[in-house]
Amino acid sequence: MKDTLERIHIVLVEPKNAGNIGSVVRAMKNMGLSRLHLVNPVPFRDEVEQRKMGYRSQEIIAGADQFFVDDQETVQDFFLFLQACRFLKLAPDGGIGQLGVYFFYLLSFFG
């Protein structure tokens, strides 16, 4: 079961509030998830609201990846990419979330 949970990636795109990020990491911790990726997030690491809402979940925050994308069109391309993969059933063993993470890693290297 733990192997399955390790393959799940949570991607938050443009979260508007540090408290929302804290709530998500708390829910992730409760479900045994640990891989968080944030696209264009608000400042959150040392925010009081995030720490309050994400009580005892700061190890997920510490390990979270951040991606900053200037072009809104690129963010929309990401959603089209995921929808096409789901429709065509192209997801590898890691699933659609893994494809999204690969997409953002490619953006960070080539974007």
Order of alpha helices (4+ residues) and beta strands (2+ residues): alpha-beta-alpha-beta-alpha-alpha-beta-alpha-alpha
